[in-house]
Amino acid sequence: MNLEITIEDTRWQRLEPLATRAIQAVLDHCDLDADLCEISLLACDDTRIADLNAEFREKPTPTNVLSWPAEDLAADQPGQSPLQPEQDFTGEIALGDIAISYDTCAREADEAGKPMDDHVTHLIIHGTLHLLGYDHIRDEDADLMEAVEVDILGKLGLDDPYNA
């Protein structure tokens, strides 16, 4: 896979193996050839992600992860799986961009009593699923997205984050 990681916050030095493993698991689950897929990942802090959240979602507060899909793959009907992305003229599949905040991830992991690596893996899976058209705005879509997350996490040997 073509995974471009930009590390703005040096506390993220261990991110690359976690991100690679999580994204590969999502691509495998969705039957996508990882060698064709492109994703950019920004590893930042709460100040940076709050700026991004304000700019793109009009919510000037920090969040754990943000995603910007390269294309809209969302299903038309609630609870349906998203559309499969297609190769562009170069044969590659541009999926989009993800930003993740160290501060929020660390705080959430601590509050939940979970290992940071497990929580970060979950959030990267979550963000990658957003790139692939999964969403949680409607209840049916949220149920589907959570089920896919739990399935992928289980295959990685990680606990269900929704039933902790």
N, C-alpha and C positions, 0 to 999 in steps of 0.2 A: 504494500500500500504506500501511497505517497502521502505521508503525514508530516506536515510542516509545523513544528512547535516553536513558538516564540515565548521565551521565558523572560518576563519583565520583573518578576519577584523571585529572588534567588532561593527562597525557601522551597521552590518547586523542583529542585534538582533531581528528585527521584521520580518525576512524573512520566518520563518517556516510556519505561517498561509497563507502567500501569495503563497508560493511554493506549499503547500498542495492543496490549492484551485485551482490553475492554472493547476497542473498536473492532479488532479482528473477530471477537466473539459475536458482535452485532452483525457484522458483514456475513459471517458464516451462517448465523441464524436466518438472515434474509436472502441466502443463496446468491450473494454478490461476490464476484471475483475481486478480492482485495488488491490484486496487482493493478487493477484498472481504476481504483477509487482514490480520490484526492480529498483530503481534509486539512484545514488549517486550525491549529489550536493555540489560543493565547492563554498563557498561565500568568495571572496577574493578582492584584490585591483588591481589597474592598473599595479603595478610592477609585481605581480604574474601572472596576465593573459597575460602580454606582454611576460614573460618567456615561458608560455605554448604555446602562439601563435607562438613564434619563434621556439620552439622545434617541434611542430606538424604541423605547416602550413608554416614555413619558412618566417613568417611575424613578425619581432621583434617590434611590436607596440601593444599598448593596444587595446582591443576590448570589446564590451559589454558582449557577451555570446559565449561560445564555447561548442560543444557537441561531444561526442565520443560514437557512437552507439555500442552496444554489437554485433550486426550483421547487415549486409547490407540488408535492406528491400526495397531499391529503385526499382521502376518500370522500366521495360526495355524500355517502350515507353514513349515519352514526354507527360506530362499532365495526365498520369494515376495515380490512387491512389497506394500507396506503398503496398507491401505484408503485411499480418498480421503476427506479431511475434507469435512464438509457445512456448509452455511450454517446459522446459528442463526435464531431467529425474527425477528431484525432484518435478516437477509440477509447478515450478516458471517460470516467464518470466523476464529474466534479460534484461533491456532495455539499460543501459549504464550510462554514466557520463556526467554531465553538470558543467561548471564553469561560474560564473557570477561576474563581477567587479563592486564594489560599485562606484568607481570614475567615470567611463564612464557612468554608468546608471544615476547617479545624474546629471552629466553634460548634457547628452542628454535630460533628463526630464526637466531640467531648461531651456535649449535652446528652447525646444518645448512648454514650458509653460504648461506642463502636471504634474499631481500629480506623485510623485515618485512611489507610490504603483501601479498605473495603468501601468506605463512604465515597472516596474519590472515584473508585472503579464504578460504583453505582451511578454517580453523577455523569461520568463520561458516557456510560451506556445510555443514560437518559438523554443527554445532549445529542448523541449520535442518532438515536431514534427520532428525535425532532428533525434532524436533517433528512431523514428518510420518510417524513410525512406523518409520523405519529404525533398525537396531541392529547391534551387532557382538559380541553375546554368543556366538551360535552361529557356527561357521565359515562355513556357507552364507550366513547373513545378513551377516557381515562382508565376504565376497566380493562380495555384491550391493551393499552400501553403498559399498565402495571403488570398484567399477566405476562407480557413479553419480557419485561425487565426481570421479573422473578424467574422465568424460565432460563434466561441467559445467565443470570447470577448463579442459579443452581448448577448450571453446567460448569461454572467456574469454581464451584465449591463454596459459594458465599450464601449467607442467610438471606431470607426474604426481609427486605427493609421495611415492609409495610405491616408485618406481624411480629414486631420485636417486643 
